[in-house]
Amino acid sequence: MPPFHLIAYSPVAALNRTYALSKVKGKQEAIQAAEKINLNDNHFYHVLLGELYTGIDNDKAKQYFQKALVLAKTQPEKQVIQKKIEGLSGLEGFIC
């Protein structure tokens, strides 16, 4: 097995690392890392940013979820994202 730093770049792995970073270092640091990835055509990228912004800036979170909804390809994915958007409506004005 090659050393970790020699493993080829994968956008999905980058998103997973960013999610893990949010759990270890917090959402703010993960947001900075996620925005560097810049996978604007990937709905998972927008879902991740929506999750990271939830509780910090719910309007921005909603924008990211809405973009993910447009990019999602399957109905089940769209339903999950729609529920996240609806869940944010109940959090308006709520700050974590």
Phi, psi and omega per residue, in radians:
M1 nan 2.280 -3.114
P2 -1.240 2.742 3.065
P3 -1.007 2.631 -3.055
F4 -0.925 -0.742 -3.075
H5 -1.231 -0.156 3.115
L6 -1.735 -0.009 3.120
I7 -1.253 2.379 -3.101
A8 -1.050 2.559 3.124
Y9 -1.129 2.395 3.067
S10 -2.381 2.218 3.115
P11 -1.010 -0.679 -3.141
V12 -1.152 -0.736 3.098
A13 -1.113 -0.655 3.104
A14 -1.100 -0.711 3.099
L15 -1.140 -0.728 3.123
N16 -1.119 -0.726 3.101
R17 -1.094 -0.684 -3.136
T18 -1.164 -0.688 3.082
Y19 -1.096 -0.770 3.113
A20 -1.091 -0.686 3.093
L21 -1.027 -0.676 3.136
S22 -1.096 -0.581 3.141
K23 -1.323 -0.525 -3.090
V24 -1.598 -0.805 -3.016
K25 -1.901 -0.162 3.126
G26 1.828 2.845 -3.051
K27 -1.148 -0.680 -3.086
Q28 -1.039 -0.814 3.138
E29 -1.162 -0.656 3.123
A30 -1.171 -0.629 3.101
I31 -1.070 -0.785 3.120
Q32 -1.052 -0.752 3.132
A33 -1.161 -0.735 -3.114
A34 -1.115 -0.723 -3.113
E35 -1.161 -0.402 3.067
K36 -1.288 -0.495 -3.131
I37 -1.140 -0.773 3.023
N38 0.956 1.041 3.087
L39 -1.774 1.116 -2.993
N40 -1.066 -0.347 -3.138
D41 -1.690 0.188 -3.088
N42 -1.980 2.091 -3.085
H43 -1.176 -0.500 3.093
F44 -1.106 -0.628 3.086
Y45 -1.039 -0.798 -3.116
H46 -1.245 -0.603 3.053
V47 -1.110 -0.788 3.125
L48 -1.013 -0.839 3.130
L49 -1.115 -0.640 3.067
G50 -1.063 -0.764 3.110
E51 -1.111 -0.747 -3.105
L52 -1.163 -0.643 -3.138
Y53 -1.408 -0.288 3.120
T54 -1.053 2.201 -3.114
G55 1.566 -0.262 3.082
I56 -1.800 -0.901 3.117
D57 -2.575 1.550 -3.033
N58 -1.137 -0.498 3.067
D59 -1.143 -0.760 3.108
K60 -1.168 -0.698 3.093
A61 -1.012 -0.770 -3.133
K62 -1.100 -0.697 3.105
Q63 -1.069 -0.749 3.121
Y64 -1.156 -0.728 3.106
F65 -1.110 -0.676 3.129
Q66 -1.132 -0.679 3.079
K67 -1.145 -0.711 3.102
A68 -1.082 -0.676 3.136
L69 -1.067 -0.714 3.111
V70 -1.144 -0.676 -3.073
L71 -1.447 -0.384 -3.103
A72 -1.053 2.491 -3.048
K73 -1.751 -0.473 -3.073
T74 -1.928 2.695 3.130
Q75 -1.099 -0.743 3.096
P76 -1.043 -0.704 3.097
E77 -1.098 -0.752 3.141
K78 -1.094 -0.668 3.138
Q79 -1.152 -0.726 3.123
V80 -1.109 -0.782 -3.130
I81 -1.147 -0.712 3.120
Q82 -1.055 -0.688 3.103
K83 -1.121 -0.623 3.095
K84 -1.142 -0.709 3.102
I85 -1.110 -0.802 3.126
E86 -1.107 -0.638 3.107
G87 -1.130 -0.565 3.098
L88 -1.192 -0.527 3.132
S89 -1.057 -0.573 3.108
G90 -1.351 -0.200 -3.121
L91 -1.788 0.069 -3.092
E92 -0.992 2.276 -3.125
G93 1.432 -0.093 -3.137
F94 -1.614 2.264 3.134
I95 -2.112 2.269 3.100
C96 -1.397 nan nan
